[in-house]
């Protein structure tokens, strides 16, 4: 199972975007199931603050 954990740096709801900028899922603090996503580069952004972005890699 693929799980993405959002920790203390993301204190509220966030969204996961693919490399093209398309929102793929909404995230919440703690464990998030991402097994439906294909491997690749994704970006986590909290709220509308473009300065709070984290790049992640999802692998097999």
Secondary structure by P-SEA (a helix, b strand, c coil): cbbbbbccccccccccccccccccccccccccccccccbbbbbbbccccccbbbbbbbcc
